[in-house]
Amino acid sequence: MVRTWGIWISAILFFFYMTVWTNQTEMALASASVPTGWTLFAILTGLALFNIRKKFPAFPLVNSSSWYVFHVAGGFLAIGIFWLHIGSFWPVGLYERCLAILFYLCTFSGILGLIIQKLFPLRLTQSGAEYIYERIPSEISEIQKNAQDLLLACTRETSRDTLATHYLETLHWFFQRPRFFFSHLFGGEKSAHWIQQRCSNLERFLNAQERGYLRKLFALADVKRKIDLHYALQTVLKSWLIVHLPLAAALMALIVWHIMVVHVYFL
Ligand code: HEM
């Protein structure tokens, strides 16, 4: 905890130092672009090295939780230094704008990933269930099988096929595979309303015995809803780095080219 605060406070102090230094340099009519540029490059290289650090978890230099804090604080510091370097939020020149777009996309995906990593595990715990991502397809087919067994038993016992027909027309779609992905992602209740509406529409056409089966079907749908929630949140938790990492790689490649061009043509 103390170390985390230390890293954040150092990043903030460093940013203030760089802001003051840049202002003084510019007031003395000198250019601060080259030093701020190299500072930014050093920070971004440090951020990009996170990938290598993750590939060697046993690397003794700094433990992985400190790397994580360094990375996040360094990411925010990079945004500040980037603004100092270009002197605004949006640069002039086509190549510089492409670089800025990549930089913003990369930092935005990092911030989004950070929020996802903080919020989604909490929401998964609050759901009161635990599902291993790789086992979700087999969990769904198991529920689907249980639902079909229930309908067979109902038809056999009551000699009526109202519930089974309704299942085939509407609920079968729901039980087939994960549904309501985006609603679950944003904490919506679309799936709960959907199931509730389908079941209550049907209830008045059923006799007392069939209603018992409908209640069991409803309970299965509730379990399926939790699995869908886990599927949506875990998919995003597992895959946001697929966006962040290539953006970081592209950003570093474009920066190296930018440095070469600046040193060859402008300095
Ligand atoms: C405010 C800005 C940023 C934030 C909040 C941020 C956040 C994150 C987070 C939370 C992770 C995942 C850590 C983990 O699960 O262990 C990560 C990974 C990573 N980030 Fe960033 N990031 C930012 C900017 C950047 C920038 C600018 C670069 C590139 C120069 C970068 C490169 C990387 C790399 C290479 C990884 C490791 C990916 C892997 O191999 O798994 N990030 N970032």
Residues whose N, C-alpha, C, O or C-beta is under 5 A from the ligand:
A	BS01	HEM	L44 L47 A48 F50 N51 K54 H71 V72 G75 F76 C106 T107 G110 I111 G113 L114 L241 L245 A248
